[in-house]
Amino acid sequence: MQKMKFFVDTHDASNGTFPKGITPEQFEGFFAQYEKACQTHNVVILRVHVAYEDGKAFCFTMAPDTESVRRAHEEVGLPFDDISEVETATPGDTFFRRQAA
């Protein structure tokens, strides 16, 4: 099994990477298609934050690499501003790192 990494990708209507005026109901339909594409490309959706009024979305996923996340987006015709590999930095993560040192 491939090692999974964390990724955040961003979408912004002002950049043309998020549909302007999309409603929560419309987003649900689109999201179902995106979920299928993610399964095809070995991407696990952990959380998506959507700011409907601002026309922005932030997706938090796990995948083997950036390319997998890119392919899932392309399959459903969803452009993105960027995809960044990230590490979690919760208080729990920090605590356990300190304890291990």
C-alpha atoms as one frame of an Amber mdcrd trajectory, in Angstrom:
protein
   0.000   0.000   0.000   1.267   3.457  -0.890   2.058   5.950   1.823  -0.646
   8.596   1.963   0.166  12.291   2.396  -2.059  15.255   3.283  -3.008  17.917
   0.718  -4.971  21.172   0.682  -6.235  22.586  -2.589  -7.913  25.930  -3.053
 -10.637  27.262  -5.329 -11.715  30.887  -5.778 -14.529  32.191  -7.999 -12.601
  35.432  -8.580  -9.905  33.308 -10.281 -12.409  31.170 -12.171 -11.622  28.073
 -10.117 -14.956  27.845  -8.271 -18.439  28.195  -9.777 -19.855  31.660  -9.055
 -23.193  31.593  -7.262 -23.278  27.838  -6.685 -25.878  26.837  -4.106 -25.387
  24.205  -1.407 -27.812  21.951  -3.307 -25.865  22.343  -6.562 -22.622  21.733
  -4.704 -23.964  18.456  -3.291 -24.618  17.150  -6.796 -21.204  18.189  -8.017
 -19.534  16.812  -4.894 -20.976  13.346  -5.581 -19.159  13.341  -8.942 -15.951
  14.534  -7.298 -16.166  11.739  -4.704 -16.293   9.132  -7.489 -13.300  10.707
  -9.235 -11.357  10.702  -5.972 -12.030   7.001  -5.471 -10.754   6.316  -8.992
  -7.491   8.184  -8.296  -6.854   6.899  -4.744  -7.703  10.246  -3.119  -9.451
  10.269   0.264 -11.562  13.345   0.979 -11.155  14.281   4.645 -13.000  17.583
   4.668 -14.140  20.339   2.327 -14.747  23.862   3.580 -16.996  25.965   1.337
 -17.600  29.717   1.630 -20.606  30.058  -0.677 -20.952  33.834  -0.298 -17.239
  34.408  -0.917 -17.099  31.862  -3.761 -14.271  29.854  -2.238 -13.567  26.244
  -1.318 -10.722  24.525   0.505 -10.336  20.755   0.160  -8.369  18.670   2.675
  -7.472  15.252   1.263  -5.096  12.331   1.587  -3.412  10.903  -1.499  -0.173
   9.244  -2.552   0.938  12.375  -4.434  -0.061  15.754  -5.846  -0.627  14.230
  -9.260  -3.444  12.015  -7.928  -5.250  15.050  -6.515  -4.782  16.930  -9.797
  -6.192  14.033 -11.850  -9.293  13.744  -9.629 -10.010  17.442 -10.162  -9.428
  17.252 -13.906 -11.767  14.269 -14.266 -14.727  16.389 -13.130 -13.553  19.588
 -14.840 -12.775  21.400 -11.588  -9.857  23.818 -11.878  -7.900  24.784  -8.780
  -5.625  27.624  -7.726  -3.036  25.387  -6.137  -2.457  22.068  -4.424  -0.108
  22.022  -1.430   1.237  19.063   0.475   0.759  19.846   4.171   1.419  18.363
   7.605  -1.058  18.457  10.437  -0.162  20.808  13.260  -2.837  20.282  15.885
  -2.027  20.645  19.578  -2.034  16.830  19.774   0.514  16.509  16.949   2.761
  19.058  18.644   2.403  17.364  22.034   3.417  13.946  20.751   6.379  15.349
  18.835   7.642  17.007  22.038   7.157  13.782  23.999   9.148  11.788  21.429
  12.110  14.209  21.538
